Amino acid sequence: MTNAVSAVWHSSQLLIALLWNARSRLWALVLRDLRSQYAGSSLGVYWALLRPLLQIAAYYFAFGIVLEARLGKEQGGADYAVYLLSGLIPWMCFREGVSKGSHSLVADAALIKKVRVPFELLTAKAVLAPALAYLPFIVLVWALTAASVEFASLTFLLPWMVLQIFFTFYLVHCMALLTAVMRDIGETCNVVVGMLIFFSPVLFPMSRVPDGFKLLMYINPMTPIVEGYHSIVLAGQLPSAGDVLAGFVWLAVMAGIATALHERARENLADWL
């Protein structure tokens, strides 16, 4: 167990060093991805802001107005709109990162074969591009709640976002490597992730989930992360010890699997693609 944790920690250090040393190249890849995604449209990169805004409005109309979703005392009487924003924005960032990232190596196969670019940069680009697009909405949540909770508690948003980004990267790296071998993996991943929003406390609080199903909710790796955002934004508190532990356990598991797959794919990826 100790050896496994040490290996994961060592691989994470190597990854951070690689991304930092190649930060200029990574930043260029992220900007290129954002520009190419909306190339030819009249609004251009503004779609990166408009599309999430329309999705948030649609969810709020369906659940907040039509179904009249309300929060229990556990959320301190917070407004449902703020509750929805604090969970839905990280969720959409996660979903988009997984959707793009699972096909990132296949989509950039020519670049990998010709330039031999480190393929960690391509999966990192797929995760960071949506994170950059959703950053203004995180700032919006910060501004909406700064007056009602302890301002110092909102500083925990940043490290919690970093935890989510690293977890998403390792998950995406796994999916991208597996998709390079079997294309159906990426499509299956997109379907599963699309369903998981209904098995996490994004649209409804955990207090509404029957006791017999609450443990099942934590099989979804985003449940502790979303609950952590709710603790920070709604209650002005640190995420609970259980959510922190679950978040880091999922991070360690994904990092371990990604490290093993990466080592196996290092020499064969170009042939798989």
C-alpha positions in Angstrom: 0.0 0.0 0.0 2.8 2.4 0.9 4.6 1.6 -2.3 1.5 2.2 -4.3 0.9 5.6 -2.6 4.6 6.5 -3.1 4.4 5.6 -6.8 1.3 7.7 -7.3 2.9 10.7 -5.5 6.1 10.3 -7.6 4.1 10.2 -10.8 2.1 13.3 -9.8 5.3 15.2 -9.1 6.6 14.2 -12.6 3.3 15.3 -14.1 3.3 18.7 -12.4 7.0 19.2 -13.5 6.2 18.3 -17.1 3.2 20.6 -17.3 5.0 23.4 -15.6 8.1 23.1 -17.9 5.8 23.0 -20.9 3.4 25.7 -19.7 3.8 28.0 -22.7 3.1 25.1 -25.1 0.2 24.0 -23.0 -1.3 27.5 -22.9 -1.0 27.7 -26.6 -2.8 24.4 -27.0 -5.6 25.6 -24.7 -6.1 28.8 -26.6 -6.0 27.0 -29.9 -8.6 24.6 -28.7 -11.0 27.4 -27.6 -10.5 29.3 -30.8 -11.0 26.3 -33.1 -14.1 25.1 -31.3 -16.0 28.3 -32.2 -14.2 29.1 -35.4 -16.6 30.4 -38.1 -19.3 31.4 -35.7 -20.3 35.1 -35.5 -20.0 35.2 -31.7 -16.7 33.3 -31.6 -15.3 32.5 -28.2 -18.3 34.3 -26.5 -20.1 31.0 -27.0 -17.9 29.6 -24.3 -19.8 31.9 -21.9 -23.3 31.9 -23.6 -23.7 28.2 -23.9 -23.2 27.4 -20.1 -25.4 30.4 -19.3 -28.2 29.0 -21.4 -27.8 25.5 -19.9 -27.9 26.9 -16.3 -31.0 28.9 -17.2 -32.7 25.8 -18.6 -31.9 23.7 -15.5 -33.2 26.5 -13.2 -36.4 26.8 -15.2 -37.0 23.0 -15.1 -36.1 22.4 -11.4 -36.4 25.7 -9.7 -39.6 27.1 -11.4 -41.5 24.2 -12.9 -40.7 21.5 -10.2 -40.3 24.2 -7.5 -37.3 22.5 -6.0 -36.6 23.7 -2.5 -33.7 23.2 0.0 -33.9 21.8 3.5 -32.6 23.2 6.7 -29.3 21.5 6.1 -28.5 24.1 3.4 -29.3 27.0 5.8 -32.2 28.2 3.8 -30.0 29.1 0.8 -31.6 30.2 -2.4 -32.0 27.3 -4.9 -30.4 29.4 -7.6 -27.2 29.7 -5.7 -27.3 26.0 -4.7 -27.7 25.1 -8.4 -24.9 27.4 -9.5 -22.5 26.1 -6.9 -22.9 22.5 -8.0 -23.9 22.7 -11.7 -21.0 24.9 -12.8 -18.3 22.5 -11.5 -20.3 19.6 -12.9 -20.6 21.1 -16.4 -16.9 21.8 -16.4 -16.2 18.2 -15.4 -18.6 16.8 -18.0 -17.1 18.9 -20.8 -13.6 18.0 -19.8 -14.4 14.3 -19.9 -16.4 14.5 -23.1 -13.5 16.3 -25.0 -10.7 14.6 -23.2 -11.7 11.0 -23.8 -11.2 11.6 -27.5 -8.3 14.0 -27.2 -5.6 11.6 -28.3 -7.6 10.2 -31.2 -8.4 13.7 -32.4 -4.8 14.7 -32.3 -3.3 11.5 -33.6 -1.5 13.2 -36.4 0.2 15.6 -34.0 1.3 12.7 -31.8 2.8 10.8 -34.7 4.5 13.7 -36.4 5.7 15.9 -33.6 5.8 13.4 -30.8 4.2 15.8 -28.4 3.9 14.5 -24.8 0.4 13.2 -24.8 -0.2 14.4 -21.2 -0.3 17.9 -22.7 -3.2 16.9 -25.0 -5.3 15.5 -22.2 -4.4 18.4 -19.9 -5.5 20.8 -22.7 -8.8 19.1 -22.9 -9.4 19.6 -19.1 -8.0 23.1 -18.8 -9.9 24.6 -21.8 -13.4 24.1 -20.2 -12.0 25.1 -16.8 -10.9 28.4 -18.3 -14.3 28.9 -19.9 -16.2 28.3 -16.7 -13.9 30.4 -14.5 -16.1 33.6 -14.9 -19.0 31.6 -13.5 -17.0 30.5 -10.5 -16.2 34.2 -9.9 -19.9 34.9 -10.2 -20.7 32.4 -7.5 -18.0 33.9 -5.3 -19.5 37.3 -5.7 -23.1 36.2 -5.0 -22.1 34.5 -1.7 -19.3 36.8 -0.5 -21.8 38.9 1.5 -23.7 36.0 3.1 -20.9 33.7 4.3 -17.4 34.1 5.8 -15.3 35.6 3.1 -12.2 33.6 4.2 -14.1 30.4 3.6 -14.4 31.2 -0.1 -10.7 31.1 -0.4 -11.1 27.3 -0.1 -12.7 27.3 -3.5 -9.4 27.5 -5.3 -7.7 24.4 -3.7 -11.0 22.5 -4.1 -11.0 23.5 -7.8 -7.5 22.2 -8.1 -8.5 18.9 -6.6 -11.3 18.6 -9.2 -9.0 19.5 -12.1 -6.4 16.9 -11.1 -9.0 14.3 -10.6 -10.6 15.1 -14.0 -7.2 15.0 -15.6 -6.4 11.5 -14.3 -9.8 10.2 -15.3 -9.6 11.8 -18.7 -6.1 10.4 -19.2 -7.3 6.9 -18.5 -10.3 7.3 -20.8 -8.2 8.8 -23.6 -5.6 6.0 -23.5 -8.3 3.3 -23.5 -10.2 5.1 -26.3 -7.0 4.9 -28.4 -7.2 1.1 -28.1 -11.0 0.8 -28.4 -13.0 3.7 -29.8 -16.2 2.6 -28.0 -14.7 3.4 -24.7 -15.0 7.2 -25.3 -18.6 7.0 -26.4 -19.6 4.8 -23.4 -17.8 7.3 -21.1 -19.9 10.1 -22.5 -23.1 8.3 -22.0 -22.3 7.3 -18.4 -21.1 10.8 -17.5 -24.3 12.3 -18.9 -26.3 10.1 -16.6 -24.3 10.6 -13.5 -25.7 14.1 -12.9 -28.8 12.4 -11.6 -26.7 10.4 -9.1 -25.0 13.4 -7.5 -26.3 16.3 -5.4 -26.2 18.8 -8.2 -30.0 19.3 -8.9 -31.2 18.2 -5.5 -29.7 18.2 -2.0 -28.5 15.0 -0.3 -31.2 15.4 2.3 -33.8 14.5 -0.3 -32.0 11.2 -1.1 -33.5 8.2 0.9 -31.0 6.8 3.5 -30.7 3.5 1.7 -29.4 5.2 -1.5 -27.0 7.8 0.0 -24.0 5.4 0.0 -24.8 4.6 -3.6 -24.5 8.3 -4.4 -20.8 8.2 -3.3 -20.0 5.7 -6.0 -20.2 8.7 -8.2 -16.8 10.4 -7.8 -18.2 13.8 -8.3 -20.6 13.5 -5.3 -17.9 14.4 -2.6 -16.5 17.2 -4.8 -20.0 18.8 -5.4 -20.8 18.4 -1.7 -17.5 20.2 -0.9 -18.5 23.1 -3.1 -21.9 23.3 -1.3 -20.1 23.4 2.1 -17.8 26.2 1.0 -20.4 28.3 -0.9 -23.6 27.8 1.1 -22.3 27.3 4.6 -19.0 29.1 4.5 -17.3 25.9 5.9 -14.6 23.6 4.9 -15.7 20.4 3.1 -16.5 17.7 5.6 -13.8 15.2 6.5 -15.7 12.5 4.7 -15.9 14.5 1.5 -12.2 15.4 1.7 -11.3 11.8 2.3 -13.5 10.5 -0.5 -12.2 13.2 -2.9 -8.6 12.2 -2.3 -9.3 8.5 -2.4 -10.9 8.9 -5.9 -7.9 11.1 -6.9 -5.4 8.5 -5.7 -7.3 5.7 -7.5 -7.5 7.5 -10.8 -3.8 8.6 -10.5 -2.7 5.0 -9.9 -4.7 3.7 -12.9 -3.6 6.5 -15.1 0.1 5.9 -14.2 -0.2 2.2 -15.0 -1.9 2.8 -18.3 0.5 5.6 -19.2 3.6 3.4 -18.7 2.1 0.6 -20.8 1.1 3.1 -23.6 4.3 5.1 -23.7 5.9 3.0 -26.5 2.7 1.8 -28.3 0.4 4.8 -28.5 1.4 5.9 -32.0 0.7 2.4 -33.3 -2.7 2.2 -31.5 -3.7 5.5 -33.1 
